[in-house]
Amino acid sequence: MFIILDGGGACPPEEVGGAAWYQHLLAALADPASPDRDDAVETLGAGFDPARYHRATAG
């Protein structure tokens, strides 16, 4: 059995569309002028913090 003690950021949501799309959404979320920002906020959530590690959802 493994016990997760620490991590390096938030996990992508289940239905995010793959690693490349997740990276695209993170870039759009960080750029208020991005045409995809509204989609990023809708998909990831307005309070989504990619730097925050959520131990309860990691494993």
C-alpha positions as CSV (number, residue, x, y, z in Angstrom):
1,M,0.0,0.0,0.0
2,F,1.2,3.5,-0.8
3,I,0.4,6.7,1.1
4,I,0.7,9.9,-0.8
5,L,2.3,12.6,1.4
6,D,2.9,15.4,-1.1
7,G,2.4,16.5,-4.6
8,G,3.2,19.1,-7.2
9,G,0.0,20.8,-8.1
10,A,-3.7,20.1,-8.9
11,C,-4.8,17.1,-10.8
12,P,-6.7,17.9,-14.0
13,P,-10.4,17.3,-13.9
14,E,-11.7,13.9,-15.2
15,E,-13.2,15.2,-18.4
16,V,-10.6,17.8,-19.4
17,G,-9.8,16.3,-22.8
18,G,-6.2,15.1,-22.3
19,A,-2.9,16.6,-21.2
20,A,-2.4,18.9,-24.2
21,W,-5.9,20.4,-23.8
22,Y,-5.3,20.8,-20.0
23,Q,-2.1,22.8,-20.7
24,H,-4.1,24.9,-23.2
25,L,-6.8,25.6,-20.6
26,L,-4.2,26.5,-18.0
27,A,-2.6,29.0,-20.4
28,A,-6.0,30.5,-21.2
29,L,-6.9,30.7,-17.5
30,A,-3.7,32.7,-16.8
31,D,-4.4,35.1,-19.7
32,P,-7.4,37.4,-19.2
33,A,-7.2,38.4,-22.9
34,S,-7.3,34.8,-24.2
35,P,-10.4,34.0,-26.4
36,D,-10.6,30.6,-24.6
37,R,-10.6,32.1,-21.1
38,D,-14.3,31.7,-20.6
39,D,-14.1,28.0,-21.7
40,A,-11.2,27.5,-19.2
41,V,-13.2,29.0,-16.4
42,E,-16.2,26.9,-17.2
43,T,-14.2,23.7,-17.5
44,L,-11.8,24.2,-14.6
45,G,-14.0,26.4,-12.3
46,A,-13.6,30.0,-11.3
47,G,-11.6,29.1,-8.2
48,F,-9.3,26.5,-9.8
49,D,-5.7,26.9,-8.7
50,P,-3.3,24.7,-10.7
51,A,-0.6,25.2,-8.1
52,R,-2.7,23.9,-5.2
53,Y,-2.2,20.2,-4.3
54,H,-5.4,18.4,-3.2
55,R,-4.2,15.4,-1.2
56,A,-7.7,14.0,-0.9
57,T,-8.3,13.8,-4.6
58,A,-4.8,12.6,-5.6
59,G,-5.1,9.0,-4.7
